[in-house]
Amino acid sequence: MFVLDDGKPYDLFDVLEIVDNIARVRSPFLFEIGEELAVRIEQDGHVHEAQATVRAHVGPAEMRITELELSEQTPPRRMVTG
């Protein structure tokens, strides 16, 4: 999962899991609850984009997990490599 800023991807998350519309990630950055981010998700050879809203931070600071709620997801498309 990459954060998109002006269409440029930034690798800020270590994705632990994505279940339904909730992504659980680790990041060196502490985003504010309610903050919205444009993200690109690459999974199983497919890529799609979504809006991610920070909904919670759980766990101790050194092991903090951020929960993102995903919405406005584009249809997955096959990744092009080459």
C-alpha positions in Angstrom: 0.0 0.0 0.0 1.3 3.4 -1.0 0.2 6.9 -0.1 -0.4 9.0 -3.1 0.6 12.7 -3.1 0.1 14.5 -6.3 -0.1 11.1 -8.0 3.4 10.1 -6.7 3.5 6.9 -4.5 5.2 7.0 -1.2 5.9 3.7 0.7 4.8 4.7 4.3 3.0 1.6 5.4 3.9 -2.0 6.4 0.5 -3.7 5.8 -0.4 -6.3 8.4 -3.8 -7.2 6.9 -6.7 -6.0 4.9 -10.1 -7.4 5.8 -13.2 -6.2 4.1 -12.7 -2.4 4.1 -10.3 -2.1 7.0 -6.5 -2.1 6.6 -4.3 -2.6 9.6 -0.9 -1.1 9.0 2.3 0.1 10.8 3.9 3.4 9.9 6.7 5.6 11.2 4.2 8.4 10.9 1.3 9.0 13.3 -1.5 10.3 11.1 -4.4 12.1 12.8 -7.7 10.3 13.5 -10.1 11.3 10.7 -7.3 12.2 8.3 -7.9 11.2 4.8 -5.3 9.8 2.4 -5.3 8.7 -1.2 -3.7 5.2 -1.4 -2.7 2.7 -4.0 -3.1 -0.9 -3.0 -1.1 -3.6 -4.8 -2.2 -7.1 -3.9 -2.1 -10.5 -5.7 -0.9 -9.0 -9.0 -3.6 -6.4 -9.0 -3.6 -2.7 -8.2 -6.4 -0.3 -7.3 -6.8 3.1 -5.6 -8.9 4.1 -2.6 -9.5 6.8 -0.1 -8.2 5.8 3.4 -9.5 7.4 6.5 -7.5 7.0 9.7 -10.0 5.5 12.2 -7.8 4.4 15.2 -4.3 3.7 16.6 -4.0 0.7 18.8 -1.2 -0.8 20.9 1.9 0.7 22.6 3.9 3.4 20.8 6.7 1.0 19.7 4.2 -1.5 18.3 1.4 0.9 17.2 -1.0 -0.3 14.6 -3.0 2.2 12.6 -6.5 1.2 11.3 -7.5 2.7 8.0 -11.1 2.5 6.6 -11.0 2.2 2.8 -13.7 3.7 0.6 -14.2 4.9 -2.9 -12.1 2.0 -4.2 -11.5 1.8 -8.0 -11.9 -1.6 -9.6 -8.8 -3.8 -9.4 -6.7 -3.9 -12.6 -3.8 -6.2 -13.4 -0.4 -4.8 -12.6 1.8 -4.1 -15.6 5.4 -5.2 -15.1 8.2 -4.8 -17.5 
